[in-house]
Amino acid sequence: MSSDVRVSRLSKAYVDFADHEAGPRSPLYAEICRGIATDTELLTRLADLPPDKQQPNLLLAAAKYLFGTARD
């Protein structure tokens, strides 16, 4: 599978996560996921990882671990 196809699928996965999983519970996480979905450079890096490491909730958990909980 080409890199462009993998990036496109991953972008859609992050938009779907934002719309269906994060949106109802966390507008901030939904906004972050929508931003990731438009960031080709980040998506390309994520696409190089094994599929089980590309999950939006895993990336969000890592960001929370590194930067803490958002205050607003």
N, CA, C and O atoms as CSV, one atom per row, in Angstrom:
chain,resi,resn,atom,element,x,y,z
A,1,MET,N,N,0.848,-1.176,0.000
A,1,MET,CA,C,0.000,0.000,0.000
A,1,MET,C,C,0.894,1.240,0.000
A,1,MET,O,O,1.879,1.306,0.736
A,2,SER,N,N,0.545,2.207,-0.821
A,2,SER,CA,C,1.377,3.410,-0.928
A,2,SER,C,C,1.253,4.267,0.325
A,2,SER,O,O,0.291,4.163,1.085
A,3,SER,N,N,2.247,5.110,0.511
A,3,SER,CA,C,2.272,6.011,1.658
A,3,SER,C,C,1.082,6.970,1.632
A,3,SER,O,O,0.497,7.265,2.674
A,4,ASP,N,N,0.724,7.460,0.434
A,4,ASP,CA,C,-0.409,8.387,0.310
A,4,ASP,C,C,-1.719,7.744,0.752
A,4,ASP,O,O,-2.546,8.387,1.398
A,5,VAL,N,N,-1.904,6.484,0.404
A,5,VAL,CA,C,-3.123,5.764,0.791
A,5,VAL,C,C,-3.146,5.561,2.300
A,5,VAL,O,O,-4.182,5.746,2.938
A,6,ARG,N,N,-2.001,5.180,2.875
A,6,ARG,CA,C,-1.935,4.977,4.330
A,6,ARG,C,C,-2.216,6.281,5.066
A,6,ARG,O,O,-2.936,6.286,6.064
A,7,VAL,N,N,-1.658,7.379,4.588
A,7,VAL,CA,C,-1.874,8.692,5.215
A,7,VAL,C,C,-3.340,9.097,5.086
A,7,VAL,O,O,-3.925,9.605,6.042
A,8,SER,N,N,-3.927,8.882,3.938
A,8,SER,CA,C,-5.337,9.217,3.723
A,8,SER,C,C,-6.245,8.415,4.655
A,8,SER,O,O,-7.170,8.972,5.246
A,9,ARG,N,N,-5.992,7.130,4.790
A,9,ARG,CA,C,-6.788,6.292,5.686
A,9,ARG,C,C,-6.614,6.723,7.144
A,9,ARG,O,O,-7.573,6.743,7.915
A,10,LEU,N,N,-5.401,7.059,7.502
A,10,LEU,CA,C,-5.135,7.490,8.871
A,10,LEU,C,C,-5.812,8.832,9.155
A,10,LEU,O,O,-6.334,9.044,10.250
A,11,SER,N,N,-5.806,9.726,8.188
A,11,SER,CA,C,-6.495,11.005,8.337
A,11,SER,C,C,-7.983,10.777,8.583
A,11,SER,O,O,-8.572,11.394,9.471
A,12,LYS,N,N,-8.578,9.901,7.807
A,12,LYS,CA,C,-9.996,9.588,7.987
A,12,LYS,C,C,-10.249,8.969,9.359
A,12,LYS,O,O,-11.263,9.263,9.991
A,13,ALA,N,N,-9.346,8.123,9.820
A,13,ALA,CA,C,-9.508,7.500,11.143
A,13,ALA,C,C,-9.503,8.560,12.247
A,13,ALA,O,O,-10.269,8.466,13.206
A,14,TYR,N,N,-8.642,9.561,12.109
A,14,TYR,CA,C,-8.584,10.619,13.127
A,14,TYR,C,C,-9.831,11.515,13.066
A,14,TYR,O,O,-10.313,11.962,14.107
A,15,VAL,N,N,-10.350,11.779,11.883
A,15,VAL,CA,C,-11.583,12.551,11.763
A,15,VAL,C,C,-12.748,11.754,12.348
A,15,VAL,O,O,-13.571,12.301,13.082
A,16,ASP,N,N,-12.817,10.474,12.025
A,16,ASP,CA,C,-13.882,9.629,12.574
A,16,ASP,C,C,-13.810,9.574,14.095
A,16,ASP,O,O,-14.835,9.647,14.773
A,17,PHE,N,N,-12.606,9.447,14.625
A,17,PHE,CA,C,-12.443,9.431,16.080
A,17,PHE,C,C,-12.920,10.752,16.678
A,17,PHE,O,O,-13.604,10.768,17.702
A,18,ALA,N,N,-12.559,11.852,16.037
A,18,ALA,CA,C,-12.977,13.171,16.521
A,18,ALA,C,C,-14.497,13.295,16.513
A,18,ALA,O,O,-15.088,13.807,17.464
A,19,ASP,N,N,-15.125,12.829,15.446
A,19,ASP,CA,C,-16.573,12.985,15.292
A,19,ASP,C,C,-17.381,12.033,16.166
A,19,ASP,O,O,-18.422,12.416,16.699
A,20,HIS,N,N,-16.917,10.810,16.316
A,20,HIS,CA,C,-17.750,9.786,16.948
A,20,HIS,C,C,-17.310,9.384,18.351
A,20,HIS,O,O,-18.134,8.939,19.150
A,21,GLU,N,N,-16.052,9.530,18.657
A,21,GLU,CA,C,-15.552,9.096,19.965
A,21,GLU,C,C,-15.244,10.290,20.882
A,21,GLU,O,O,-15.787,10.398,21.981
A,22,ALA,N,N,-14.380,11.165,20.417
A,22,ALA,CA,C,-13.915,12.269,21.265
A,22,ALA,C,C,-14.933,13.405,21.349
A,22,ALA,O,O,-15.140,13.972,22.422
A,23,GLY,N,N,-15.556,13.732,20.249
A,23,GLY,CA,C,-16.446,14.889,20.188
A,23,GLY,C,C,-17.489,14.952,21.286
A,23,GLY,O,O,-17.618,15.976,21.956
A,24,PRO,N,N,-18.239,13.872,21.483
A,24,PRO,CA,C,-19.276,13.922,22.525
A,24,PRO,C,C,-18.723,14.060,23.946
A,24,PRO,O,O,-19.413,14.554,24.837
A,25,ARG,N,N,-17.492,13.628,24.153
A,25,ARG,CA,C,-16.919,13.630,25.507
A,25,ARG,C,C,-15.893,14.720,25.732
A,25,ARG,O,O,-15.808,15.281,26.824
A,26,SER,N,N,-15.112,15.024,24.704
A,26,SER,CA,C,-14.020,15.972,24.881
A,26,SER,C,C,-13.835,16.830,23.623
A,26,SER,O,O,-13.185,16.402,22.670
A,27,PRO,N,N,-14.395,18.015,23.622
A,27,PRO,CA,C,-14.195,18.907,22.470
A,27,PRO,C,C,-12.720,19.191,22.196
A,27,PRO,O,O,-12.325,19.355,21.041
A,28,LEU,N,N,-11.903,19.249,23.249
A,28,LEU,CA,C,-10.470,19.493,23.061
A,28,LEU,C,C,-9.820,18.345,22.295
A,28,LEU,O,O,-9.082,18.583,21.339
A,29,TYR,N,N,-10.082,17.115,22.699
A,29,TYR,CA,C,-9.507,15.962,22.002
A,29,TYR,C,C,-10.016,15.891,20.565
A,29,TYR,O,O,-9.267,15.521,19.661
A,30,ALA,N,N,-11.275,16.240,20.351
A,30,ALA,CA,C,-11.808,16.253,18.995
A,30,ALA,C,C,-11.070,17.288,18.142
A,30,ALA,O,O,-10.730,17.024,16.989
A,31,GLU,N,N,-10.829,18.453,18.714
A,31,GLU,CA,C,-10.106,19.500,17.989
A,31,GLU,C,C,-8.673,19.059,17.668
A,31,GLU,O,O,-8.183,19.290,16.563
A,32,ILE,N,N,-8.016,18.436,18.620
A,32,ILE,CA,C,-6.651,17.947,18.393
A,32,ILE,C,C,-6.649,16.918,17.269
A,32,ILE,O,O,-5.804,16.977,16.375
A,33,CYS,N,N,-7.589,15.975,17.307
A,33,CYS,CA,C,-7.645,14.938,16.281
A,33,CYS,C,C,-7.933,15.515,14.902
A,33,CYS,O,O,-7.378,15.053,13.905
A,34,ARG,N,N,-8.793,16.518,14.841
A,34,ARG,CA,C,-9.052,17.159,13.540
A,34,ARG,C,C,-7.802,17.878,13.023
A,34,ARG,O,O,-7.548,17.906,11.819
A,35,GLY,N,N,-7.034,18.452,13.934
A,35,GLY,CA,C,-5.773,19.080,13.536
A,35,GLY,C,C,-4.771,18.060,13.029
A,35,GLY,O,O,-4.086,18.293,12.033
A,36,ILE,N,N,-4.688,16.937,13.712
A,36,ILE,CA,C,-3.784,15.867,13.276
A,36,ILE,C,C,-4.199,15.370,11.897
A,36,ILE,O,O,-3.350,15.087,11.052
A,37,ALA,N,N,-5.495,15.266,11.673
A,37,ALA,CA,C,-6.012,14.756,10.397
A,37,ALA,C,C,-5.604,15.617,9.210
A,37,ALA,O,O,-5.637,15.152,8.070
A,38,THR,N,N,-5.218,16.869,9.460
A,38,THR,CA,C,-4.800,17.756,8.369
A,38,THR,C,C,-3.291,17.955,8.315
A,38,THR,O,O,-2.795,18.682,7.455
A,39,ASP,N,N,-2.557,17.320,9.222
A,39,ASP,CA,C,-1.106,17.491,9.306
A,39,ASP,C,C,-0.413,16.327,8.592
A,39,ASP,O,O,-0.166,15.280,9.190
A,40,THR,N,N,-0.108,16.519,7.323
A,40,THR,CA,C,0.463,15.451,6.504
A,40,THR,C,C,1.784,14.934,7.058
A,40,THR,O,O,2.046,13.732,7.012
A,41,GLU,N,N,2.607,15.816,7.573
A,41,GLU,CA,C,3.900,15.393,8.109
A,41,GLU,C,C,3.716,14.461,9.307
A,41,GLU,O,O,4.366,13.418,9.384
A,42,LEU,N,N,2.849,14.823,10.227
A,42,LEU,CA,C,2.601,13.979,11.392
A,42,LEU,C,C,1.937,12.668,10.983
A,42,LEU,O,O,2.300,11.606,11.490
A,43,LEU,N,N,0.977,12.732,10.077
A,43,LEU,CA,C,0.318,11.518,9.609
A,43,LEU,C,C,1.298,10.570,8.928
A,43,LEU,O,O,1.190,9.352,9.072
A,44,THR,N,N,2.245,11.121,8.195
A,44,THR,CA,C,3.263,10.286,7.546
A,44,THR,C,C,4.102,9.561,8.584
A,44,THR,O,O,4.414,8.381,8.423
A,45,ARG,N,N,4.465,10.255,9.638
A,45,ARG,CA,C,5.226,9.621,10.731
A,45,ARG,C,C,4.398,8.540,11.419
A,45,ARG,O,O,4.894,7.451,11.706
A,46,LEU,N,N,3.135,8.853,11.679
A,46,LEU,CA,C,2.260,7.864,12.306
A,46,LEU,C,C,2.069,6.646,11.404
A,46,LEU,O,O,2.025,5.516,11.892
A,47,ALA,N,N,1.955,6.865,10.099
A,47,ALA,CA,C,1.735,5.771,9.152
A,47,ALA,C,C,2.919,4.817,9.104
A,47,ALA,O,O,2.767,3.662,8.706
A,48,ASP,N,N,4.095,5.284,9.503
A,48,ASP,CA,C,5.284,4.426,9.527
A,48,ASP,C,C,5.315,3.509,10.755
A,48,ASP,O,O,6.102,2.564,10.809
A,49,LEU,N,N,4.460,3.792,11.732
A,49,LEU,CA,C,4.397,2.962,12.936
A,49,LEU,C,C,3.547,1.725,12.673
A,49,LEU,O,O,2.757,1.700,11.729
A,50,PRO,N,N,3.710,0.693,13.511
A,50,PRO,CA,C,2.818,-0.461,13.388
A,50,PRO,C,C,1.362,-0.006,13.592
A,50,PRO,O,O,1.121,0.935,14.348
A,51,PRO,N,N,0.402,-0.646,12.941
A,51,PRO,CA,C,-0.998,-0.210,13.031
A,51,PRO,C,C,-1.522,-0.051,14.458
A,51,PRO,O,O,-2.304,0.863,14.722
A,52,ASP,N,N,-1.113,-0.911,15.371
A,52,ASP,CA,C,-1.628,-0.792,16.737
A,52,ASP,C,C,-1.015,0.378,17.500
A,52,ASP,O,O,-1.414,0.648,18.633
A,53,LYS,N,N,-0.064,1.067,16.908
A,53,LYS,CA,C,0.537,2.255,17.535
A,53,LYS,C,C,0.053,3.550,16.886
A,53,LYS,O,O,0.523,4.629,17.248
A,54,GLN,N,N,-0.872,3.464,15.939
A,54,GLN,CA,C,-1.369,4.631,15.216
A,54,GLN,C,C,-2.677,5.166,15.790
A,54,GLN,O,O,-3.205,6.156,15.283
A,55,GLN,N,N,-3.199,4.549,16.812
A,55,GLN,CA,C,-4.512,4.869,17.354
A,55,GLN,C,C,-4.575,6.284,17.929
A,55,GLN,O,O,-3.655,6.719,18.622
A,56,PRO,N,N,-5.655,6.993,17.643
A,56,PRO,CA,C,-5.806,8.342,18.208
A,56,PRO,C,C,-5.751,8.356,19.738
A,56,PRO,O,O,-5.106,9.226,20.324
A,57,ASN,N,N,-6.415,7.409,20.381
A,57,ASN,CA,C,-6.436,7.437,21.847
A,57,ASN,C,C,-5.047,7.201,22.435
A,57,ASN,O,O,-4.749,7.699,23.520
A,58,LEU,N,N,-4.199,6.458,21.744
A,58,LEU,CA,C,-2.835,6.239,22.207
A,58,LEU,C,C,-2.010,7.525,22.089
A,58,LEU,O,O,-1.250,7.865,22.995
A,59,LEU,N,N,-2.162,8.227,20.982
A,59,LEU,CA,C,-1.453,9.499,20.797
A,59,LEU,C,C,-1.931,10.535,21.815
A,59,LEU,O,O,-1.124,11.271,22.382
A,60,LEU,N,N,-3.238,10.590,22.043
A,60,LEU,CA,C,-3.776,11.539,23.015
A,60,LEU,C,C,-3.302,11.214,24.428
A,60,LEU,O,O,-3.008,12.123,25.204
A,61,ALA,N,N,-3.227,9.937,24.766
A,61,ALA,CA,C,-2.735,9.539,26.088
A,61,ALA,C,C,-1.271,9.926,26.257
A,61,ALA,O,O,-0.864,10.371,27.330
A,62,ALA,N,N,-0.483,9.758,25.204
A,62,ALA,CA,C,0.929,10.142,25.267
A,62,ALA,C,C,1.072,11.655,25.457
A,62,ALA,O,O,1.911,12.110,26.234
A,63,ALA,N,N,0.255,12.423,24.750
A,63,ALA,CA,C,0.297,13.885,24.901
A,63,ALA,C,C,-0.096,14.290,26.322
A,63,ALA,O,O,0.518,15.174,26.920
A,64,LYS,N,N,-1.115,13.641,26.846
A,64,LYS,CA,C,-1.545,13.946,28.220
A,64,LYS,C,C,-0.442,13.592,29.220
A,64,LYS,O,O,-0.209,14.326,30.181
A,65,TYR,N,N,0.227,12.476,28.990
A,65,TYR,CA,C,1.318,12.052,29.874
A,65,TYR,C,C,2.462,13.068,29.822
A,65,TYR,O,O,3.022,13.432,30.857
A,66,LEU,N,N,2.801,13.518,28.632
A,66,LEU,CA,C,3.923,14.440,28.480
A,66,LEU,C,C,3.619,15.865,28.930
A,66,LEU,O,O,4.481,16.537,29.495
A,67,PHE,N,N,2.383,16.329,28.679
A,67,PHE,CA,C,2.057,17.730,28.887
A,67,PHE,C,C,1.045,17.991,30.001
A,67,PHE,O,O,0.779,19.143,30.343
A,68,GLY,N,N,0.483,16.927,30.566
A,68,GLY,CA,C,-0.488,17.083,31.641
A,68,GLY,C,C,-1.895,17.294,31.122
A,68,GLY,O,O,-2.138,17.327,29.916
A,69,THR,N,N,-2.799,17.434,32.046
A,69,THR,CA,C,-4.207,17.625,31.736
A,69,THR,C,C,-4.467,19.089,31.399
A,69,THR,O,O,-3.966,19.996,32.064
A,70,ALA,N,N,-5.258,19.299,30.355
A,70,ALA,CA,C,-5.625,20.670,29.981
A,70,ALA,C,C,-6.454,21.308,31.084
A,70,ALA,O,O,-7.289,20.645,31.699
A,71,ARG,N,N,-6.231,22.571,31.334
A,71,ARG,CA,C,-6.947,23.262,32.393
A,71,ARG,C,C,-8.292,23.785,31.963
A,71,ARG,O,O,-9.189,23.942,32.791
A,72,ASP,N,N,-8.452,24.060,30.677
A,72,ASP,CA,C,-9.724,24.579,30.173
A,72,ASP,C,C,-10.289,23.613,29.154
A,72,ASP,O,O,-11.361,23.856,28.601
